[in-house]
Amino acid sequence: MHIAFLTPEYPHPRIQRAAGIGTSIKNLAIALSRKQIQVTVFVYSQSEDVVVEDQGVTLHLIKHKTYRIGGWFLYRKHINRYINTVVKKQHIDVIEAPDWTGITSFMKFKIPVVIRLHGSDTYFCELEGRTQKKKNFYFEKNALIKADHILSVSAFTAKKTASLFGIKNTITTIHNGVDVSMFTPDHSKMIPKTILYFGTIIRKKGVLALAEAFNKVIAEEPSARLTFIGKDVTDAKTGTSTIQLLQSILTKEALAQVTFIAQIPYHEVANAIRSAHVVCLPSYAEAFPMTWLEAMALEKAMVTSDIGWAKELMIDGKTGYITHPDDTHKLANAIVMLLQDIDLSKTLGVQARKQILAHFTQDQIAEKNNVFYKNLIAK
């Protein structure tokens, strides 16, 4: 069996961008290759054309091309031609792409195409209450309609996406998984009274709500410290830096206890999480976030949002606490409770890892994908 993935991102030193989708694809690709399944990953919009090997996975970096007119169409056709050539030479059985931007719209393959719902632009616009460009909706719907099969990383995302696009076909849910051998706990590194947010610093991730909650936390725990790790993004509503917005929300006392760190290499993320007392990720819009899986695998007490996908992973009061980001009083109270009771935070963290070990290890998830693809190819 030979499976291919098409993606705009993937964690690798020669690849320009890596985020949640890329991380989940890499985890799955490596886990499948360990099962003696041949895996090829096509990464588009790169700075060079090159083929590299990475932990048993073959990566094809496809250089971005610009055109005087119709670039959105012509570059897709270029990607399509390149992949079809490799498909024929390497006898690839099936190709998978994410729903974001509907990249496979207007592409044609002689093998089955699977779209995995990591969260489309349409999906995130709906969750955020943001206006979407009509062409993005069209591309994403066209790609989904043409797909032979649709997978989703959460049941919530599957149901919401089906409603938004009017999809009647069955959508199979296979959650994301995490490499528990890479994300192993070490409580000796934990620094008391520290709170960590990691991920893109953007409104939809609930960072503004976290800033408001931290003002309340500081009133009760003046020694508490909050660290934001991630790339600053221009805020869609105000056109200003999101970090600047955070700084304007934070009180003078709270701001003095906040640290902003730009993106760090992926291999350093685990140590950053290990050093935190509490991890707070109060996002408004996710599909099934890798950040949550990684923090739970590291036995961290979590405070997260309670929207849709959250209840497929978190168990309120057992693996951490969940609340709507808008309820900043409840958010703050949960954080303070954990900061003031280290034993409680450790207990919740242990339960969080048990939840991962029971249901969301990369080996378990890879086997579910293996079965899905074997059945698909057999048909």
C-alpha positions as CSV (number, residue, x, y, z in Angstrom):
1,M,0.0,0.0,0.0
2,H,1.3,3.4,-0.9
3,I,-0.4,6.5,0.5
4,A,0.2,10.1,-0.5
5,F,-0.6,13.4,1.3
6,L,-0.9,16.8,-0.2
7,T,-0.3,19.7,2.2
8,P,1.0,23.3,2.4
9,E,2.9,22.6,5.6
10,Y,5.0,20.0,7.3
11,P,7.6,20.2,10.1
12,H,11.0,19.9,8.5
13,P,14.0,22.2,8.4
14,R,13.7,22.8,4.6
15,I,10.0,23.5,4.7
16,Q,8.8,27.1,5.3
17,R,5.7,26.5,7.4
18,A,4.5,24.1,10.0
19,A,1.4,24.2,12.2
20,G,-1.3,21.9,13.5
21,I,-2.2,20.3,10.1
22,G,1.4,19.7,9.2
23,T,2.2,18.2,12.6
24,S,-0.8,15.8,12.5
25,I,0.1,14.7,9.0
26,K,3.8,14.1,10.0
27,N,2.8,12.1,13.0
28,L,0.5,10.0,10.9
29,A,2.9,9.6,8.0
30,I,5.7,8.4,10.2
31,A,3.5,6.0,12.2
32,L,2.1,4.5,8.9
33,S,5.7,4.1,7.5
34,R,6.5,2.1,10.7
35,K,3.7,-0.3,9.7
36,Q,5.6,-0.9,6.4
37,I,3.3,1.3,4.5
38,Q,4.9,3.5,1.8
39,V,4.2,7.1,2.4
40,T,4.8,10.1,0.1
41,V,4.1,13.7,1.1
42,F,3.7,16.5,-1.4
43,V,4.3,20.0,0.1
44,Y,3.4,22.8,-2.2
45,S,4.1,26.6,-2.1
46,Q,7.8,26.0,-1.2
47,S,10.9,27.9,-2.1
48,E,12.5,25.0,-4.0
49,D,11.8,21.9,-6.0
50,V,13.5,19.0,-4.1
51,V,12.9,15.4,-2.9
52,V,14.1,14.5,0.6
53,E,13.7,11.5,2.9
54,D,12.6,12.1,6.4
55,Q,12.1,9.2,9.0
56,G,10.9,6.8,6.3
57,V,8.7,9.3,4.5
58,T,9.5,10.7,1.1
59,L,8.9,14.4,0.9
60,H,8.4,16.2,-2.5
61,L,8.7,20.0,-2.0
62,I,7.0,21.8,-4.9
63,K,8.2,25.3,-5.6
64,H,5.7,28.1,-5.7
65,K,5.1,29.6,-9.1
66,T,3.7,33.0,-10.0
67,Y,1.7,33.8,-13.2
68,R,0.6,37.0,-14.8
69,I,-3.1,36.0,-14.6
70,G,-5.1,33.1,-13.2
71,G,-2.3,32.0,-10.8
72,W,-4.8,30.3,-8.5
73,F,-5.8,27.9,-11.3
74,L,-2.5,27.5,-13.2
75,Y,-0.5,26.7,-10.1
76,R,-3.0,24.0,-9.0
77,K,-2.7,22.5,-12.5
78,H,1.1,22.5,-12.1
79,I,0.8,20.7,-8.8
80,N,-1.6,18.3,-10.3
81,R,0.7,17.4,-13.2
82,Y,3.6,16.9,-10.9
83,I,1.7,14.6,-8.6
84,N,0.2,12.6,-11.4
85,T,3.7,11.9,-12.8
86,V,4.9,10.6,-9.4
87,V,1.7,8.6,-8.9
88,K,2.3,6.7,-12.1
89,K,6.0,6.1,-11.4
90,Q,5.6,5.2,-7.8
91,H,2.3,3.4,-8.0
92,I,0.6,5.5,-5.4
93,D,-2.8,4.0,-4.4
94,V,-4.6,7.0,-2.8
95,I,-4.0,10.6,-2.1
96,E,-5.3,12.7,0.8
97,A,-5.6,16.5,1.1
98,P,-6.9,18.8,3.8
99,D,-10.1,20.8,3.4
100,W,-8.4,24.2,3.9
101,T,-8.7,26.3,0.7
102,G,-10.0,23.3,-1.3
103,I,-6.6,22.7,-2.9
104,T,-7.8,19.7,-5.0
105,S,-10.5,21.8,-6.6
106,F,-9.9,21.6,-10.4
107,M,-7.4,18.8,-10.0
108,K,-7.9,15.4,-11.6
109,F,-6.5,12.1,-10.4
110,K,-6.8,8.5,-11.5
111,I,-6.6,7.3,-7.9
112,P,-9.1,7.9,-5.0
113,V,-9.0,11.3,-3.4
114,V,-9.7,11.6,0.3
115,I,-10.3,15.0,2.0
116,R,-9.6,15.1,5.7
117,L,-11.5,17.8,7.6
118,H,-9.0,19.7,9.7
119,G,-11.2,22.8,9.5
120,S,-11.9,24.7,6.3
121,D,-11.9,28.5,5.9
122,T,-15.7,28.2,5.7
123,Y,-15.8,26.2,9.0
124,F,-13.6,28.7,10.8
125,C,-15.5,31.7,9.5
126,E,-18.6,30.2,10.8
127,L,-17.1,29.6,14.3
128,E,-15.6,33.0,14.4
129,G,-18.5,34.9,12.9
130,R,-16.2,36.2,10.2
131,T,-17.2,37.1,6.6
132,Q,-15.8,34.7,4.1
133,K,-14.6,35.3,0.5
134,K,-17.0,33.7,-1.9
135,K,-14.2,32.1,-3.9
136,N,-12.9,30.3,-0.8
137,F,-16.3,28.8,-0.2
138,Y,-16.6,27.7,-3.8
139,F,-13.1,26.1,-3.9
140,E,-13.7,24.2,-0.7
141,K,-17.2,23.0,-1.6
142,N,-16.0,21.9,-5.1
143,A,-13.1,19.9,-3.6
144,L,-15.4,18.2,-1.1
145,I,-18.0,17.3,-3.7
146,K,-15.4,15.8,-6.0
147,A,-13.7,13.8,-3.2
148,D,-14.2,10.0,-3.2
149,H,-14.2,9.9,0.6
150,I,-14.2,12.4,3.5
151,L,-12.5,11.9,6.8
152,S,-12.7,14.3,9.8
153,V,-10.5,14.8,12.8
154,S,-13.6,15.3,15.1
155,A,-17.2,14.4,15.0
156,F,-18.1,18.1,15.7
157,T,-16.1,19.2,12.7
158,A,-17.8,16.6,10.5
159,K,-21.3,17.6,11.6
160,K,-20.6,21.3,11.2
161,T,-18.9,20.9,7.8
162,A,-21.7,18.7,6.5
163,S,-24.2,21.4,7.5
164,L,-22.3,24.3,6.0
165,F,-21.7,22.6,2.6
166,G,-24.9,20.5,2.4
167,I,-22.9,17.2,2.4
168,K,-25.1,14.1,2.5
169,N,-22.4,11.4,2.2
170,T,-21.1,9.7,5.3
171,I,-18.1,11.3,6.9
172,T,-15.7,9.0,8.9
173,T,-14.2,10.5,12.1
174,I,-10.7,9.5,13.0
175,H,-9.2,11.8,15.6
176,N,-5.7,13.1,15.6
177,G,-3.1,11.3,17.7
178,V,0.1,12.2,19.5
179,D,3.5,10.5,19.7
180,V,3.6,9.7,23.5
181,S,7.2,8.6,23.2
182,M,8.2,12.2,22.2
183,F,5.8,13.9,24.7
184,T,6.8,12.3,28.0
185,P,6.2,14.0,31.3
186,D,8.9,15.3,33.6
187,H,7.5,17.2,36.6
188,S,10.9,18.1,37.9
189,K,11.0,20.8,35.2
190,M,7.7,22.4,36.4
191,I,7.9,26.0,37.6
192,P,5.1,26.8,40.1
193,K,2.6,29.6,39.4
194,T,3.3,29.7,35.7
195,I,0.7,29.6,33.0
196,L,1.5,28.8,29.3
197,Y,-0.3,29.5,26.1
198,F,1.3,28.2,23.0
199,G,0.1,28.5,19.4
200,T,-0.6,31.3,17.0
201,I,-1.3,34.5,18.8
202,I,-4.6,35.3,17.1
203,R,-8.1,36.3,18.3
204,K,-9.8,33.1,17.4
205,K,-7.5,31.2,19.8
206,G,-9.0,33.0,22.7
207,V,-5.9,35.0,23.6
208,L,-7.9,38.2,24.3
209,A,-10.1,36.3,26.7
210,L,-7.0,34.8,28.4
211,A,-5.6,38.3,28.9
212,E,-8.8,39.5,30.6
213,A,-8.8,36.4,32.8
214,F,-5.2,36.9,33.7
215,N,-6.0,40.4,35.1
216,K,-8.3,38.6,37.5
217,V,-5.7,35.9,38.3
218,I,-3.1,38.5,39.2
219,A,-5.6,40.1,41.7
220,E,-5.6,36.8,43.6
221,E,-2.1,35.5,42.8
222,P,0.3,38.4,42.3
223,S,3.3,36.1,41.7
224,A,1.6,34.2,38.8
225,R,3.3,34.5,35.4
226,L,1.9,34.0,32.0
227,T,3.9,33.2,28.9
228,F,2.6,33.4,25.3
229,I,4.7,31.3,22.8
230,G,3.8,31.8,19.1
231,K,3.7,34.0,16.1
232,D,2.0,37.3,16.4
233,V,-0.7,37.9,13.8
234,T,-2.4,41.1,12.6
235,D,-5.9,41.2,14.1
236,A,-8.6,40.8,11.5
237,K,-11.0,43.2,13.2
238,T,-8.7,46.0,14.2
239,G,-5.8,45.7,11.7
240,T,-3.3,45.9,14.6
241,S,-0.9,43.5,16.1
242,T,-2.6,40.9,18.4
243,I,0.2,41.3,20.9
244,Q,-0.5,45.0,21.0
245,L,-4.2,44.3,21.7
246,L,-3.2,42.0,24.5
247,Q,-0.9,44.6,26.0
248,S,-3.8,47.2,25.9
249,I,-6.1,44.7,27.7
250,L,-3.6,43.7,30.5
251,T,-3.5,45.9,33.6
252,K,-0.1,47.4,34.5
253,E,0.3,44.7,37.2
254,A,-0.6,41.9,34.9
255,L,1.5,43.1,32.0
256,A,4.6,43.1,34.2
257,Q,4.0,39.3,34.7
258,V,3.6,38.5,31.0
259,T,6.3,37.3,28.6
260,F,5.9,37.0,24.8
261,I,8.2,34.6,23.0
262,A,8.2,34.2,19.2
263,Q,7.9,30.8,17.5
264,I,10.4,28.2,18.8
265,P,11.6,25.1,17.0
266,Y,9.1,22.2,17.2
267,H,11.5,20.0,19.1
268,E,11.7,22.6,21.9
269,V,7.9,22.8,22.4
270,A,7.8,19.8,24.7
271,N,10.3,21.4,27.1
272,A,8.3,24.6,27.2
273,I,5.2,22.7,28.1
274,R,7.0,20.7,30.8
275,S,8.1,23.9,32.6
276,A,4.5,25.2,32.9
277,H,2.3,24.7,35.9
278,V,-0.9,25.2,34.0
279,V,-1.6,25.2,30.2
280,C,-4.5,27.4,29.1
281,L,-5.8,27.1,25.6
282,P,-9.3,28.8,25.5
283,S,-9.8,28.7,21.7
284,Y,-13.1,29.7,19.9
285,A,-12.2,27.7,16.8
286,E,-10.5,24.4,16.4
287,A,-11.1,21.0,14.8
288,F,-9.1,18.7,17.1
289,P,-6.0,20.6,18.2
290,M,-2.6,19.0,18.4
291,T,-1.6,21.5,21.1
292,W,-4.2,20.0,23.5
293,L,-3.0,16.5,22.7
294,E,0.6,17.4,23.4
295,A,-0.1,19.2,26.7
296,M,-2.2,16.3,27.9
297,A,0.4,13.7,26.9
298,L,2.9,15.7,29.1
299,E,0.5,15.4,32.1
300,K,-0.3,19.1,32.2
301,A,-3.4,20.4,34.0
302,M,-5.4,22.1,31.2
303,V,-7.9,24.9,31.2
304,T,-9.6,25.0,27.7
305,S,-12.7,26.1,25.9
306,D,-15.8,23.9,26.1
307,I,-16.9,24.3,22.4
308,G,-17.8,21.3,20.3
309,W,-14.6,19.4,19.7
310,A,-13.5,19.8,23.3
311,K,-15.9,17.3,24.7
312,E,-14.4,14.6,22.4
313,L,-11.1,15.0,24.2
314,M,-11.4,16.7,27.5
315,I,-13.4,15.5,30.6
316,D,-14.3,18.4,32.7
317,G,-13.0,18.1,36.3
318,K,-11.0,15.0,35.4
319,T,-8.5,15.9,32.7
320,G,-8.7,19.6,33.5
321,Y,-11.4,22.3,33.3
322,I,-13.4,23.5,30.3
323,T,-15.3,26.7,30.0
324,H,-16.5,29.1,27.3
325,P,-13.8,31.7,26.6
326,D,-16.3,34.5,27.1
327,D,-16.7,33.5,30.8
328,T,-13.4,35.0,31.9
329,H,-14.4,34.8,35.6
330,K,-14.8,31.0,35.4
331,L,-11.6,30.9,33.3
332,A,-9.7,32.8,35.9
333,N,-11.1,30.8,38.8
334,A,-10.1,27.5,37.2
335,I,-6.5,28.8,36.7
336,V,-6.3,30.1,40.2
337,M,-7.6,26.9,41.6
338,L,-4.8,24.9,39.9
339,L,-2.1,27.4,40.7
340,Q,-3.0,27.2,44.4
341,D,-3.2,23.4,44.6
342,I,-0.2,21.7,43.0
343,D,-1.5,18.2,44.1
344,L,-4.8,18.9,42.2
345,S,-3.0,20.1,39.1
346,K,-0.8,16.9,39.2
347,T,-3.8,14.7,39.6
348,L,-5.6,16.2,36.7
349,G,-2.4,16.0,34.6
350,V,-2.0,12.3,35.3
351,Q,-5.7,11.7,34.2
352,A,-5.1,13.8,31.1
353,R,-2.2,11.5,30.0
354,K,-4.3,8.4,30.8
355,Q,-7.0,9.7,28.5
356,I,-4.4,10.1,25.7
357,L,-2.9,6.6,26.4
358,A,-6.4,5.1,26.3
359,H,-7.6,6.7,23.1
360,F,-5.2,9.0,21.3
361,T,-1.8,7.6,20.9
362,Q,-0.3,7.8,17.4
363,D,-0.1,4.1,17.1
364,Q,-3.8,3.7,17.9
365,I,-4.8,6.4,15.4
366,A,-2.4,5.1,12.7
367,E,-4.0,1.7,12.9
368,K,-7.5,3.2,12.5
369,N,-6.2,5.0,9.4
370,N,-4.5,1.8,8.2
371,V,-7.8,-0.1,8.3
372,F,-9.6,2.8,6.6
373,Y,-7.2,2.9,3.7
374,K,-7.0,-0.9,3.3
375,N,-10.8,-1.0,3.0
376,L,-10.8,1.9,0.6
377,I,-8.2,0.4,-1.7
378,A,-9.8,-3.1,-1.5
379,K,-13.1,-1.6,-2.8
